[in-house]
Amino acid sequence: MFLDYTTIYVKSGNGGKGMVSFRREKYVPKGGPDGGNGGNGGSVIIKASRNESTFRKFRFKHKFYASDGKPGGSKNKTGRNGKDEVIMVPIGTIIKDSNNNILADLAKDNQMYIAATGGRGGRGNASFATPTNRTPRFAEDGVKTSEIELKLELKLLADAGLVGFPNAGKSSFIRAISDAKPEVANYPFTTLQPHLGYVYGHYDKEFIVADIPGIIEEAHLGKGLGLRFLRHIERTNILIFVIDITHNVEDEFKKLTSELERYNSSLLRKKRAIVLNKIDLLENVDREKYSKFFPNENLFFISALKKKNLDEIIDWISLNLEKD
């Protein structure tokens, strides 16, 4: 099952303890202090990556700890710093604290958030030497850290989002135009989790397409799989309505737009195109008839299965991208 929210627990490393040590010099009583500082603890870093698309790996692992700093040594040797723990998450991950306050929104590839900073290493006794106390016999402990609860919420970021009913051919479409490889089968809800695909389009542009699991009627009320994934559509720049041309295309388009409007009416103000899929199942396609059904809409006729007319829609998306 697709996870688009999860709770994790993170802890940065403790700082290493400072060292109490004295030089062993033949002509200097007790020698001088030479205890080094402890190393800093490792930090926990959350990093967005285009190679991640779900929270699936958090199903069985929820705790992430960085390593502790090492103690200081004699001869003013500083202890080794602890190793950072880097947690890779999908682009579009929102990080919240236990009170649901937003701490970070990782909206770009390689964007990072330091979730827990490692504890500072303690100072060795050499750091405490003064003219009046030339042989300090004490050192500091490293700073101790504690476990932090964080909530992760995923809102996929994509240039174009595919919207349609189950079996409209969205998975076949994204397989045909991108590097995504979702399962394709002839039964409802083949797609149980969103898929991101990178399309190397025309005009020297590349863009991301999200295959959103099929919406059903009254999805905005929590029915079917649609409600969990409607939020992902909010963060796409372009909507691509994929409709099976062998169905009642007018009726399906009205139902889809109605569900989006009831969920968030601003979605219908996004740039959009209508893709009538499965033209390979018809002997002839009366384009003029369908154009009358959808006046003032960007209308495309394709066969995702046969990879027919895909360049037209790829061109349109490439020309309508809104990049920062």
Secondary structure, DSSP 8 states (H G I E B T S, - for coil): ---SEEEEEEE----------B---TTSTT--B----------EEEEEETT---SGGGSS--EEE--------STT--------EEEEEETTEEEE-TT--EEEEE-STT-EEEEE--------GGGG-BTTBSS------------EEEEEEE---EEEEEE--TTSSHHHHHHHHSS------SSTT---S-EEEEEE-STT-EEEEEE-----TTGGGT-TTHHHHHHHHTTEEEEEEEEETTS-HHHHHHHHHHHHHHH-GGGGGSEEEEEEE-GGGSS---HHHHHHHSTTS-EEE-BTTTTBSHHHHHHHHHHT----
